[in-house]
């Protein structure tokens, strides 16, 4: 079945108004100052919250 009328550029743009990509939110780690995602463990030092710090494996040279 075909559409009755062509969709205008304006209507197409209004429909796609919510499809825009957003940048990644980052916050500073309170322990080391490295940028990290909110509510996630710091990849640099393993800090998650005041009562929990995850021990990260050391990199081999």
CHARMM internal coordinates of N, CA and C (Angstrom, degrees):
IC EDIT
DIST 1 N 1 CA 1.4469
DIST 1 CA 1 C 1.5320
ANGL 1 N 1 CA 1 C 108.54
DIST 1 C 2 N 1.2973
ANGL 1 CA 1 C 2 N 117.82
DIHE 1 N 1 CA 1 C 2 N 134.12
DIST 2 N 2 CA 1.4432
ANGL 1 C 2 N 2 CA 123.35
DIHE 1 CA 1 C 2 N 2 CA -177.80
DIST 2 CA 2 C 1.5267
ANGL 2 N 2 CA 2 C 111.34
DIHE 1 C 2 N 2 CA 2 C -94.71
DIST 2 C 3 N 1.3370
ANGL 2 CA 2 C 3 N 117.38
DIHE 2 N 2 CA 2 C 3 N 153.92
DIST 3 N 3 CA 1.4583
ANGL 2 C 3 N 3 CA 119.20
DIHE 2 CA 2 C 3 N 3 CA 176.09
DIST 3 CA 3 C 1.5324
ANGL 3 N 3 CA 3 C 110.97
DIHE 2 C 3 N 3 CA 3 C -67.01
DIST 3 C 4 N 1.3186
ANGL 3 CA 3 C 4 N 115.94
DIHE 3 N 3 CA 3 C 4 N 150.20
DIST 4 N 4 CA 1.4609
ANGL 3 C 4 N 4 CA 121.43
DIHE 3 CA 3 C 4 N 4 CA -178.05
DIST 4 CA 4 C 1.5267
ANGL 4 N 4 CA 4 C 110.80
DIHE 3 C 4 N 4 CA 4 C -70.10
DIST 4 C 5 N 1.3255
ANGL 4 CA 4 C 5 N 117.28
DIHE 4 N 4 CA 4 C 5 N -44.12
DIST 5 N 5 CA 1.4649
ANGL 4 C 5 N 5 CA 121.22
DIHE 4 CA 4 C 5 N 5 CA -178.97
DIST 5 CA 5 C 1.5281
ANGL 5 N 5 CA 5 C 109.11
DIHE 4 C 5 N 5 CA 5 C -135.46
DIST 5 C 6 N 1.3104
ANGL 5 CA 5 C 6 N 114.90
DIHE 5 N 5 CA 5 C 6 N 156.16
DIST 6 N 6 CA 1.4534
ANGL 5 C 6 N 6 CA 120.66
DIHE 5 CA 5 C 6 N 6 CA 178.92
DIST 6 CA 6 C 1.5230
ANGL 6 N 6 CA 6 C 110.20
DIHE 5 C 6 N 6 CA 6 C -68.50
DIST 6 C 7 N 1.3378
ANGL 6 CA 6 C 7 N 117.82
DIHE 6 N 6 CA 6 C 7 N 141.63
DIST 7 N 7 CA 1.4560
ANGL 6 C 7 N 7 CA 122.47
DIHE 6 CA 6 C 7 N 7 CA 176.80
DIST 7 CA 7 C 1.5209
ANGL 7 N 7 CA 7 C 108.79
DIHE 6 C 7 N 7 CA 7 C -80.85
DIST 7 C 8 N 1.3170
ANGL 7 CA 7 C 8 N 117.26
DIHE 7 N 7 CA 7 C 8 N 126.59
DIST 8 N 8 CA 1.4591
ANGL 7 C 8 N 8 CA 121.23
DIHE 7 CA 7 C 8 N 8 CA -176.80
DIST 8 CA 8 C 1.5317
ANGL 8 N 8 CA 8 C 110.70
DIHE 7 C 8 N 8 CA 8 C -73.57
DIST 8 C 9 N 1.3348
ANGL 8 CA 8 C 9 N 115.98
DIHE 8 N 8 CA 8 C 9 N 162.37
DIST 9 N 9 CA 1.4601
ANGL 8 C 9 N 9 CA 121.80
DIHE 8 CA 8 C 9 N 9 CA 178.61
DIST 9 CA 9 C 1.5219
ANGL 9 N 9 CA 9 C 110.94
DIHE 8 C 9 N 9 CA 9 C -61.35
DIST 9 C 10 N 1.3340
ANGL 9 CA 9 C 10 N 115.56
DIHE 9 N 9 CA 9 C 10 N -37.58
DIST 10 N 10 CA 1.4639
ANGL 9 C 10 N 10 CA 120.51
DIHE 9 CA 9 C 10 N 10 CA -179.69
DIST 10 CA 10 C 1.5203
ANGL 10 N 10 CA 10 C 111.39
DIHE 9 C 10 N 10 CA 10 C -65.61
DIST 10 C 11 N 1.3167
ANGL 10 CA 10 C 11 N 116.83
DIHE 10 N 10 CA 10 C 11 N -46.77
DIST 11 N 11 CA 1.4682
ANGL 10 C 11 N 11 CA 120.39
DIHE 10 CA 10 C 11 N 11 CA -179.16
DIST 11 CA 11 C 1.5279
ANGL 11 N 11 CA 11 C 111.06
DIHE 10 C 11 N 11 CA 11 C -66.81
DIST 11 C 12 N 1.3182
ANGL 11 CA 11 C 12 N 116.72
DIHE 11 N 11 CA 11 C 12 N -37.53
DIST 12 N 12 CA 1.4531
ANGL 11 C 12 N 12 CA 121.25
DIHE 11 CA 11 C 12 N 12 CA 177.44
DIST 12 CA 12 C 1.5261
ANGL 12 N 12 CA 12 C 110.13
DIHE 11 C 12 N 12 CA 12 C -64.26
DIST 12 C 13 N 1.3429
ANGL 12 CA 12 C 13 N 116.71
DIHE 12 N 12 CA 12 C 13 N -41.56
DIST 13 N 13 CA 1.4590
ANGL 12 C 13 N 13 CA 120.95
DIHE 12 CA 12 C 13 N 13 CA 178.07
DIST 13 CA 13 C 1.5269
ANGL 13 N 13 CA 13 C 112.78
DIHE 12 C 13 N 13 CA 13 C -65.86
DIST 13 C 14 N 1.3286
ANGL 13 CA 13 C 14 N 116.82
DIHE 13 N 13 CA 13 C 14 N -38.53
DIST 14 N 14 CA 1.4672
ANGL 13 C 14 N 14 CA 120.58
DIHE 13 CA 13 C 14 N 14 CA 178.09
DIST 14 CA 14 C 1.5287
ANGL 14 N 14 CA 14 C 111.00
DIHE 13 C 14 N 14 CA 14 C -65.34
DIST 14 C 15 N 1.3164
ANGL 14 CA 14 C 15 N 116.43
DIHE 14 N 14 CA 14 C 15 N -37.32
DIST 15 N 15 CA 1.4654
ANGL 14 C 15 N 15 CA 119.93
DIHE 14 CA 14 C 15 N 15 CA 179.15
DIST 15 CA 15 C 1.5216
ANGL 15 N 15 CA 15 C 110.73
DIHE 14 C 15 N 15 CA 15 C -67.61
DIST 15 C 16 N 1.3259
ANGL 15 CA 15 C 16 N 116.95
DIHE 15 N 15 CA 15 C 16 N -36.29
DIST 16 N 16 CA 1.4603
ANGL 15 C 16 N 16 CA 121.89
DIHE 15 CA 15 C 16 N 16 CA -177.38
DIST 16 CA 16 C 1.5264
ANGL 16 N 16 CA 16 C 113.43
DIHE 15 C 16 N 16 CA 16 C -89.74
DIST 16 C 17 N 1.3207
ANGL 16 CA 16 C 17 N 117.43
DIHE 16 N 16 CA 16 C 17 N 9.49
DIST 17 N 17 CA 1.4644
ANGL 16 C 17 N 17 CA 120.99
DIHE 16 CA 16 C 17 N 17 CA -176.35
DIST 17 CA 17 C 1.5243
ANGL 17 N 17 CA 17 C 112.38
DIHE 16 C 17 N 17 CA 17 C -62.49
DIST 17 C 18 N 1.3317
ANGL 17 CA 17 C 18 N 118.05
DIHE 17 N 17 CA 17 C 18 N -25.64
DIST 18 N 18 CA 1.4600
ANGL 17 C 18 N 18 CA 121.74
DIHE 17 CA 17 C 18 N 18 CA -177.91
DIST 18 CA 18 C 1.5203
ANGL 18 N 18 CA 18 C 113.03
DIHE 17 C 18 N 18 CA 18 C -95.50
DIST 18 C 19 N 1.3181
ANGL 18 CA 18 C 19 N 117.72
DIHE 18 N 18 CA 18 C 19 N 5.34
DIST 19 N 19 CA 1.4648
ANGL 18 C 19 N 19 CA 121.11
DIHE 18 CA 18 C 19 N 19 CA -175.66
DIST 19 CA 19 C 1.5269
ANGL 19 N 19 CA 19 C 113.06
DIHE 18 C 19 N 19 CA 19 C -91.80
DIST 19 C 20 N 1.3167
ANGL 19 CA 19 C 20 N 118.16
DIHE 19 N 19 CA 19 C 20 N 2.16
DIST 20 N 20 CA 1.4592
ANGL 19 C 20 N 20 CA 120.74
DIHE 19 CA 19 C 20 N 20 CA -176.29
DIST 20 CA 20 C 1.5278
ANGL 20 N 20 CA 20 C 110.63
DIHE 19 C 20 N 20 CA 20 C -67.95
DIST 20 C 21 N 1.3302
ANGL 20 CA 20 C 21 N 116.30
DIHE 20 N 20 CA 20 C 21 N 144.28
DIST 21 N 21 CA 1.4548
ANGL 20 C 21 N 21 CA 121.61
DIHE 20 CA 20 C 21 N 21 CA 177.24
DIST 21 CA 21 C 1.5208
ANGL 21 N 21 CA 21 C 109.47
DIHE 20 C 21 N 21 CA 21 C -82.57
DIST 21 C 22 N 1.3147
ANGL 21 CA 21 C 22 N 115.65
DIHE 21 N 21 CA 21 C 22 N 145.99
DIST 22 N 22 CA 1.4635
ANGL 21 C 22 N 22 CA 121.10
DIHE 21 CA 21 C 22 N 22 CA 177.72
DIST 22 CA 22 C 1.5146
ANGL 22 N 22 CA 22 C 109.14
DIHE 21 C 22 N 22 CA 22 C -114.03
DIST 22 C 23 N 1.3140
ANGL 22 CA 22 C 23 N 115.62
DIHE 22 N 22 CA 22 C 23 N 153.27
DIST 23 N 23 CA 1.4457
ANGL 22 C 23 N 23 CA 120.32
DIHE 22 CA 22 C 23 N 23 CA 177.01
DIST 23 CA 23 C 1.5200
ANGL 23 N 23 CA 23 C 111.45
DIHE 22 C 23 N 23 CA 23 C -71.58
DIST 23 C 24 N 1.3151
ANGL 23 CA 23 C 24 N 116.44
DIHE 23 N 23 CA 23 C 24 N 162.44
DIST 24 N 24 CA 1.4582
ANGL 23 C 24 N 24 CA 121.98
DIHE 23 CA 23 C 24 N 24 CA -179.41
DIST 24 CA 24 C 1.5201
ANGL 24 N 24 CA 24 C 109.11
DIHE 23 C 24 N 24 CA 24 C -77.81
DIST 24 C 25 N 1.3453
ANGL 24 CA 24 C 25 N 116.56
DIHE 24 N 24 CA 24 C 25 N 128.42
DIST 25 N 25 CA 1.4587
ANGL 24 C 25 N 25 CA 121.12
DIHE 24 CA 24 C 25 N 25 CA 176.99
DIST 25 CA 25 C 1.5293
ANGL 25 N 25 CA 25 C 109.16
DIHE 24 C 25 N 25 CA 25 C -75.02
DIST 25 C 26 N 1.3196
ANGL 25 CA 25 C 26 N 116.67
DIHE 25 N 25 CA 25 C 26 N 136.86
DIST 26 N 26 CA 1.4633
ANGL 25 C 26 N 26 CA 120.73
DIHE 25 CA 25 C 26 N 26 CA 175.65
DIST 26 CA 26 C 1.5213
ANGL 26 N 26 CA 26 C 109.21
DIHE 25 C 26 N 26 CA 26 C -134.13
DIST 26 C 27 N 1.3178
ANGL 26 CA 26 C 27 N 115.18
DIHE 26 N 26 CA 26 C 27 N 151.68
DIST 27 N 27 CA 1.4599
ANGL 26 C 27 N 27 CA 123.09
DIHE 26 CA 26 C 27 N 27 CA 173.88
DIST 27 CA 27 C 1.5212
ANGL 27 N 27 CA 27 C 107.39
DIHE 26 C 27 N 27 CA 27 C -130.29
DIST 27 C 28 N 1.3190
ANGL 27 CA 27 C 28 N 116.44
DIHE 27 N 27 CA 27 C 28 N 162.60
DIST 28 N 28 CA 1.4611
ANGL 27 C 28 N 28 CA 121.17
DIHE 27 CA 27 C 28 N 28 CA 178.29
DIST 28 CA 28 C 1.5178
ANGL 28 N 28 CA 28 C 110.38
DIHE 27 C 28 N 28 CA 28 C -86.04
DIST 28 C 29 N 1.3166
ANGL 28 CA 28 C 29 N 116.34
DIHE 28 N 28 CA 28 C 29 N 136.07
DIST 29 N 29 CA 1.4599
ANGL 28 C 29 N 29 CA 120.96
DIHE 28 CA 28 C 29 N 29 CA 175.25
DIST 29 CA 29 C 1.5236
ANGL 29 N 29 CA 29 C 107.82
DIHE 28 C 29 N 29 CA 29 C -69.05
DIST 29 C 30 N 1.3472
ANGL 29 CA 29 C 30 N 118.94
DIHE 29 N 29 CA 29 C 30 N 128.38
DIST 30 N 30 CA 1.4599
ANGL 29 C 30 N 30 CA 120.25
DIHE 29 CA 29 C 30 N 30 CA -178.60
DIST 30 CA 30 C 1.5307
ANGL 30 N 30 CA 30 C 113.16
DIHE 29 C 30 N 30 CA 30 C -69.09
DIST 30 C 31 N 1.3219
ANGL 30 CA 30 C 31 N 117.45
DIHE 30 N 30 CA 30 C 31 N -18.04
DIST 31 N 31 CA 1.4531
ANGL 30 C 31 N 31 CA 120.75
DIHE 30 CA 30 C 31 N 31 CA -177.50
DIST 31 CA 31 C 1.5240
ANGL 31 N 31 CA 31 C 112.77
DIHE 30 C 31 N 31 CA 31 C -88.74
DIST 31 C 32 N 1.3518
ANGL 31 CA 31 C 32 N 116.23
DIHE 31 N 31 CA 31 C 32 N -47.16
DIST 32 N 32 CA 1.4720
ANGL 31 C 32 N 32 CA 118.49
DIHE 31 CA 31 C 32 N 32 CA -175.65
DIST 32 CA 32 C 1.5281
ANGL 32 N 32 CA 32 C 113.52
DIHE 31 C 32 N 32 CA 32 C -117.00
DIST 32 C 33 N 1.3392
ANGL 32 CA 32 C 33 N 118.35
DIHE 32 N 32 CA 32 C 33 N -11.92
DIST 33 N 33 CA 1.4593
ANGL 32 C 33 N 33 CA 120.93
DIHE 32 CA 32 C 33 N 33 CA 177.86
DIST 33 CA 33 C 1.5139
ANGL 33 N 33 CA 33 C 114.53
DIHE 32 C 33 N 33 CA 33 C 84.69
DIST 33 C 34 N 1.3166
ANGL 33 CA 33 C 34 N 118.21
DIHE 33 N 33 CA 33 C 34 N 1.12
DIST 34 N 34 CA 1.4619
ANGL 33 C 34 N 34 CA 122.27
DIHE 33 CA 33 C 34 N 34 CA 179.38
DIST 34 CA 34 C 1.5332
ANGL 34 N 34 CA 34 C 109.49
DIHE 33 C 34 N 34 CA 34 C -73.54
DIST 34 C 35 N 1.3209
ANGL 34 CA 34 C 35 N 118.11
DIHE 34 N 34 CA 34 C 35 N 148.24
DIST 35 N 35 CA 1.4622
ANGL 34 C 35 N 35 CA 121.78
DIHE 34 CA 34 C 35 N 35 CA 177.23
DIST 35 CA 35 C 1.5202
ANGL 35 N 35 CA 35 C 109.16
DIHE 34 C 35 N 35 CA 35 C -72.81
DIST 35 C 36 N 1.3484
ANGL 35 CA 35 C 36 N 116.54
DIHE 35 N 35 CA 35 C 36 N 136.85
DIST 36 N 36 CA 1.4576
ANGL 35 C 36 N 36 CA 121.44
DIHE 35 CA 35 C 36 N 36 CA 178.68
DIST 36 CA 36 C 1.5125
ANGL 36 N 36 CA 36 C 108.86
DIHE 35 C 36 N 36 CA 36 C -146.75
DIST 36 C 37 N 1.3359
ANGL 36 CA 36 C 37 N 118.07
DIHE 36 N 36 CA 36 C 37 N 164.83
DIST 37 N 37 CA 1.4508
ANGL 36 C 37 N 37 CA 122.36
DIHE 36 CA 36 C 37 N 37 CA 176.94
DIST 37 CA 37 C 1.5233
ANGL 37 N 37 CA 37 C 108.69
DIHE 36 C 37 N 37 CA 37 C -76.56
DIST 37 C 38 N 1.3400
ANGL 37 CA 37 C 38 N 119.22
DIHE 37 N 37 CA 37 C 38 N 145.13
DIST 38 N 38 CA 1.4613
ANGL 37 C 38 N 38 CA 120.05
DIHE 37 CA 37 C 38 N 38 CA 179.06
DIST 38 CA 38 C 1.5284
ANGL 38 N 38 CA 38 C 111.54
DIHE 37 C 38 N 38 CA 38 C -65.80
DIST 38 C 39 N 1.3142
ANGL 38 CA 38 C 39 N 116.91
DIHE 38 N 38 CA 38 C 39 N 144.47
DIST 39 N 39 CA 1.4672
ANGL 38 C 39 N 39 CA 125.18
DIHE 38 CA 38 C 39 N 39 CA 179.43
DIST 39 CA 39 C 1.5155
ANGL 39 N 39 CA 39 C 112.29
DIHE 38 C 39 N 39 CA 39 C 64.36
DIST 39 C 40 N 1.3287
ANGL 39 CA 39 C 40 N 117.58
DIHE 39 N 39 CA 39 C 40 N 24.03
DIST 40 N 40 CA 1.4582
ANGL 39 C 40 N 40 CA 121.79
DIHE 39 CA 39 C 40 N 40 CA 178.07
DIST 40 CA 40 C 1.5314
ANGL 40 N 40 CA 40 C 108.35
DIHE 39 C 40 N 40 CA 40 C -128.44
DIST 40 C 41 N 1.3094
ANGL 40 CA 40 C 41 N 115.61
DIHE 40 N 40 CA 40 C 41 N 159.06
DIST 41 N 41 CA 1.4538
ANGL 40 C 41 N 41 CA 121.68
DIHE 40 CA 40 C 41 N 41 CA 178.80
DIST 41 CA 41 C 1.5291
ANGL 41 N 41 CA 41 C 109.98
DIHE 40 C 41 N 41 CA 41 C -70.30
DIST 41 C 42 N 1.3149
ANGL 41 CA 41 C 42 N 116.33
DIHE 41 N 41 CA 41 C 42 N 144.49
DIST 42 N 42 CA 1.4636
ANGL 41 C 42 N 42 CA 121.15
DIHE 41 CA 41 C 42 N 42 CA 176.32
DIST 42 CA 42 C 1.5278
ANGL 42 N 42 CA 42 C 108.16
DIHE 41 C 42 N 42 CA 42 C -72.85
DIST 42 C 43 N 1.3140
ANGL 42 CA 42 C 43 N 117.12
DIHE 42 N 42 CA 42 C 43 N 127.92
DIST 43 N 43 CA 1.4584
ANGL 42 C 43 N 43 CA 121.37
DIHE 42 CA 42 C 43 N 43 CA -179.96
DIST 43 CA 43 C 1.5090
ANGL 43 N 43 CA 43 C 113.52
DIHE 42 C 43 N 43 CA 43 C -74.62
DIST 43 C 44 N 1.3267
ANGL 43 CA 43 C 44 N 116.88
DIHE 43 N 43 CA 43 C 44 N -15.91
DIST 44 N 44 CA 1.4519
ANGL 43 C 44 N 44 CA 120.91
DIHE 43 CA 43 C 44 N 44 CA -178.02
DIST 44 CA 44 C 1.5300
ANGL 44 N 44 CA 44 C 112.17
DIHE 43 C 44 N 44 CA 44 C -87.08
DIST 44 C 45 N 1.3487
ANGL 44 CA 44 C 45 N 116.92
DIHE 44 N 44 CA 44 C 45 N -48.73
DIST 45 N 45 CA 1.4669
ANGL 44 C 45 N 45 CA 119.88
DIHE 44 CA 44 C 45 N 45 CA -175.23
DIST 45 CA 45 C 1.5259
ANGL 45 N 45 CA 45 C 113.57
DIHE 44 C 45 N 45 CA 45 C -116.72
DIST 45 C 46 N 1.3383
ANGL 45 CA 45 C 46 N 119.60
DIHE 45 N 45 CA 45 C 46 N -11.44
DIST 46 N 46 CA 1.4524
ANGL 45 C 46 N 46 CA 122.13
DIHE 45 CA 45 C 46 N 46 CA 177.98
DIST 46 CA 46 C 1.5155
ANGL 46 N 46 CA 46 C 114.45
DIHE 45 C 46 N 46 CA 46 C 86.75
DIST 46 C 47 N 1.3324
ANGL 46 CA 46 C 47 N 118.34
DIHE 46 N 46 CA 46 C 47 N 8.99
DIST 47 N 47 CA 1.4624
ANGL 46 C 47 N 47 CA 122.28
DIHE 46 CA 46 C 47 N 47 CA -178.43
DIST 47 CA 47 C 1.5261
ANGL 47 N 47 CA 47 C 109.82
DIHE 46 C 47 N 47 CA 47 C -72.85
DIST 47 C 48 N 1.3469
ANGL 47 CA 47 C 48 N 115.91
DIHE 47 N 47 CA 47 C 48 N 134.14
DIST 48 N 48 CA 1.4569
ANGL 47 C 48 N 48 CA 120.41
DIHE 47 CA 47 C 48 N 48 CA 177.62
DIST 48 CA 48 C 1.5206
ANGL 48 N 48 CA 48 C 110.67
DIHE 47 C 48 N 48 CA 48 C -119.66
DIST 48 C 49 N 1.3218
ANGL 48 CA 48 C 49 N 118.16
DIHE 48 N 48 CA 48 C 49 N -53.30
DIST 49 N 49 CA 1.4575
ANGL 48 C 49 N 49 CA 122.71
DIHE 48 CA 48 C 49 N 49 CA 172.55
DIST 49 CA 49 C 1.5248
ANGL 49 N 49 CA 49 C 108.57
DIHE 48 C 49 N 49 CA 49 C -152.91
DIST 49 C 50 N 1.3255
ANGL 49 CA 49 C 50 N 116.83
DIHE 49 N 49 CA 49 C 50 N -178.36
DIST 50 N 50 CA 1.4727
ANGL 49 C 50 N 50 CA 119.70
DIHE 49 CA 49 C 50 N 50 CA -174.31
DIST 50 CA 50 C 1.5248
ANGL 50 N 50 CA 50 C 113.19
DIHE 49 C 50 N 50 CA 50 C -57.10
DIST 50 C 51 N 1.3405
ANGL 50 CA 50 C 51 N 116.34
DIHE 50 N 50 CA 50 C 51 N -35.31
DIST 51 N 51 CA 1.4624
ANGL 50 C 51 N 51 CA 119.10
DIHE 50 CA 50 C 51 N 51 CA -174.26
DIST 51 CA 51 C 1.5243
ANGL 51 N 51 CA 51 C 113.58
DIHE 50 C 51 N 51 CA 51 C -97.54
DIST 51 C 52 N 1.3434
ANGL 51 CA 51 C 52 N 118.46
DIHE 51 N 51 CA 51 C 52 N -1.25
DIST 52 N 52 CA 1.4589
ANGL 51 C 52 N 52 CA 120.12
DIHE 51 CA 51 C 52 N 52 CA -175.48
DIST 52 CA 52 C 1.5186
ANGL 52 N 52 CA 52 C 110.95
DIHE 51 C 52 N 52 CA 52 C -141.07
DIST 52 C 53 N 1.3314
ANGL 52 CA 52 C 53 N 115.51
DIHE 52 N 52 CA 52 C 53 N 122.73
DIST 53 N 53 CA 1.4522
ANGL 52 C 53 N 53 CA 122.23
DIHE 52 CA 52 C 53 N 53 CA 172.23
DIST 53 CA 53 C 1.5130
ANGL 53 N 53 CA 53 C 107.32
DIHE 52 C 53 N 53 CA 53 C -130.24
DIST 53 C 54 N 1.3111
ANGL 53 CA 53 C 54 N 117.52
DIHE 53 N 53 CA 53 C 54 N 128.09
DIST 54 N 54 CA 1.4580
ANGL 53 C 54 N 54 CA 122.64
DIHE 53 CA 53 C 54 N 54 CA -176.85
DIST 54 CA 54 C 1.5242
ANGL 54 N 54 CA 54 C 108.82
DIHE 53 C 54 N 54 CA 54 C -91.29
DIST 54 C 55 N 1.3246
ANGL 54 CA 54 C 55 N 116.37
DIHE 54 N 54 CA 54 C 55 N 134.53
DIST 55 N 55 CA 1.4636
ANGL 54 C 55 N 55 CA 120.61
DIHE 54 CA 54 C 55 N 55 CA 177.12
DIST 55 CA 55 C 1.5258
ANGL 55 N 55 CA 55 C 108.97
DIHE 54 C 55 N 55 CA 55 C -79.53
DIST 55 C 56 N 1.3192
ANGL 55 CA 55 C 56 N 117.06
DIHE 55 N 55 CA 55 C 56 N 119.62
DIST 56 N 56 CA 1.4595
ANGL 55 C 56 N 56 CA 122.21
DIHE 55 CA 55 C 56 N 56 CA -179.59
DIST 56 CA 56 C 1.5315
ANGL 56 N 56 CA 56 C 109.36
DIHE 55 C 56 N 56 CA 56 C -89.33
DIST 56 C 57 N 1.3391
ANGL 56 CA 56 C 57 N 118.27
DIHE 56 N 56 CA 56 C 57 N 144.25
DIST 57 N 57 CA 1.4671
ANGL 56 C 57 N 57 CA 119.73
DIHE 56 CA 56 C 57 N 57 CA 175.95
DIST 57 CA 57 C 1.5297
ANGL 57 N 57 CA 57 C 109.91
DIHE 56 C 57 N 57 CA 57 C -69.98
DIST 57 C 58 N 1.3106
ANGL 57 CA 57 C 58 N 115.45
DIHE 57 N 57 CA 57 C 58 N 142.83
DIST 58 N 58 CA 1.4664
ANGL 57 C 58 N 58 CA 120.08
DIHE 57 CA 57 C 58 N 58 CA -179.58
DIST 58 CA 58 C 1.5167
ANGL 58 N 58 CA 58 C 110.11
DIHE 57 C 58 N 58 CA 58 C -78.35
DIST 58 C 59 N 1.3320
ANGL 58 CA 58 C 59 N 116.44
DIHE 58 N 58 CA 58 C 59 N 143.59
DIST 59 N 59 CA 1.4596
ANGL 58 C 59 N 59 CA 121.59
DIHE 58 CA 58 C 59 N 59 CA 179.66
DIST 59 CA 59 C 1.5076
ANGL 59 N 59 CA 59 C 110.59
DIHE 58 C 59 N 59 CA 59 C -76.67
DIST 59 C 60 N 1.3484
ANGL 59 CA 59 C 60 N 115.85
DIHE 59 N 59 CA 59 C 60 N 139.99
DIST 60 N 60 CA 1.4551
ANGL 59 C 60 N 60 CA 121.33
DIHE 59 CA 59 C 60 N 60 CA 177.09
DIST 60 CA 60 C 1.5127
ANGL 60 N 60 CA 60 C 109.33
DIHE 59 C 60 N 60 CA 60 C -89.24
DIST 60 C 61 N 1.3057
ANGL 60 CA 60 C 61 N 115.96
DIHE 60 N 60 CA 60 C 61 N 141.19
DIST 61 N 61 CA 1.4664
ANGL 60 C 61 N 61 CA 119.79
DIHE 60 CA 60 C 61 N 61 CA -179.97
DIST 61 CA 61 C 1.4927
ANGL 61 N 61 CA 61 C 111.64
DIHE 60 C 61 N 61 CA 61 C -92.04
END
COOR INIT
IC SEED 1 N 1 CA 1 C
IC BUILD
